[in-house]
Amino acid sequence: MVRAVVVIVGRVDTLGKCRQLTKYANACCREGLVRTAFQSLQLIVTDFLPTMPCTCLAVCVDVTAKFGLQCQDLNISLTAVGLLVRNCIFSGC
């Protein structure tokens, strides 16, 4: 289970690095991808945070911060801030 969490967080992180050829395709694809990826990240943070290895925790915080900075969906940005707070409380910041 822990290995699956590490793989999923890594895939969600690389999602932000993918580029499409046209702006239209980029906008259409990104909106759906952002929602799906964020739902996966939200599940991981809410349900599997205690089982996550320390090395993956730093990547998880970084990915969550990227979702907070995205401009496709305001609700995702605001929810990402809440997930960052949850990460900080868990890690003892």
C-alpha positions as CSV (number, residue, x, y, z in Angstrom):
1,M,0.0,0.0,0.0
2,V,2.8,2.4,0.9
3,R,4.5,1.8,-2.5
4,A,1.3,2.6,-4.3
5,V,1.0,5.9,-2.5
6,V,4.5,6.8,-3.4
7,V,3.9,6.0,-7.1
8,I,0.6,7.9,-7.2
9,V,2.1,11.0,-5.6
10,G,5.0,10.8,-8.1
11,R,2.6,10.6,-11.0
12,V,0.5,13.5,-9.8
13,D,3.8,15.5,-9.5
14,T,4.8,14.8,-13.0
15,L,1.4,15.7,-14.3
16,G,2.2,19.4,-13.8
17,K,5.3,19.1,-15.9
18,C,3.4,17.7,-19.0
19,R,2.8,20.1,-21.9
20,Q,0.3,20.0,-24.8
21,L,1.1,21.3,-28.3
22,T,-1.8,23.8,-28.5
23,K,-3.2,26.2,-26.0
24,Y,-6.8,25.0,-26.6
25,A,-5.8,21.3,-26.1
26,N,-3.8,22.3,-23.0
27,A,-6.7,24.1,-21.4
28,C,-9.2,21.3,-22.1
29,C,-7.0,18.5,-21.0
30,R,-5.6,20.3,-18.0
31,E,-9.0,21.0,-16.4
32,G,-10.0,17.4,-16.4
33,L,-6.5,16.2,-15.4
34,V,-6.3,18.8,-12.6
35,R,-9.6,17.6,-11.1
36,T,-8.7,13.9,-11.3
37,A,-5.2,14.3,-10.0
38,F,-6.4,16.5,-7.1
39,Q,-9.0,13.9,-6.1
40,S,-6.3,11.3,-6.0
41,L,-4.1,13.6,-3.9
42,Q,-6.9,14.5,-1.6
43,L,-7.7,10.8,-1.0
44,I,-4.0,10.1,-0.2
45,V,-3.7,13.0,2.2
46,T,-7.0,12.3,4.0
47,D,-6.7,8.5,4.3
48,F,-3.1,7.4,3.9
49,L,-1.0,10.3,5.4
50,P,0.0,8.2,8.5
51,T,1.3,5.4,6.4
52,M,3.3,7.7,4.0
53,P,7.1,7.4,4.2
54,C,8.9,10.6,5.3
55,T,10.6,10.9,1.9
56,C,7.2,10.9,0.2
57,L,5.8,13.4,2.7
58,A,8.0,16.2,1.3
59,V,6.9,15.4,-2.3
60,C,3.2,15.4,-1.1
61,V,3.6,18.8,0.4
62,D,5.2,20.1,-2.8
63,V,2.5,18.7,-5.0
64,T,-0.3,20.0,-2.7
65,A,1.3,23.5,-2.9
66,K,1.3,23.3,-6.7
67,F,-2.4,22.6,-6.6
68,G,-2.8,25.6,-4.4
69,L,-1.1,27.7,-7.1
70,Q,-3.0,26.4,-10.1
71,C,-5.5,28.7,-11.8
72,Q,-7.9,26.2,-13.4
73,D,-10.3,25.8,-10.4
74,L,-10.6,28.1,-7.4
75,N,-12.2,25.4,-5.2
76,I,-9.2,23.1,-5.8
77,S,-6.8,25.9,-4.8
78,L,-8.7,26.6,-1.6
79,T,-9.0,22.9,-0.7
80,A,-5.3,22.5,-1.3
81,V,-4.6,25.1,1.4
82,G,-6.6,23.0,3.8
83,L,-4.6,19.9,2.8
84,L,-1.4,21.8,3.5
85,V,-2.6,22.7,6.9
86,R,-3.4,19.0,7.5
87,N,0.1,18.1,6.3
88,C,1.7,20.6,8.7
89,I,-0.4,19.4,11.7
90,F,0.6,15.8,11.0
91,S,4.3,16.5,10.5
92,G,4.4,18.8,13.6
93,C,5.2,22.1,11.9
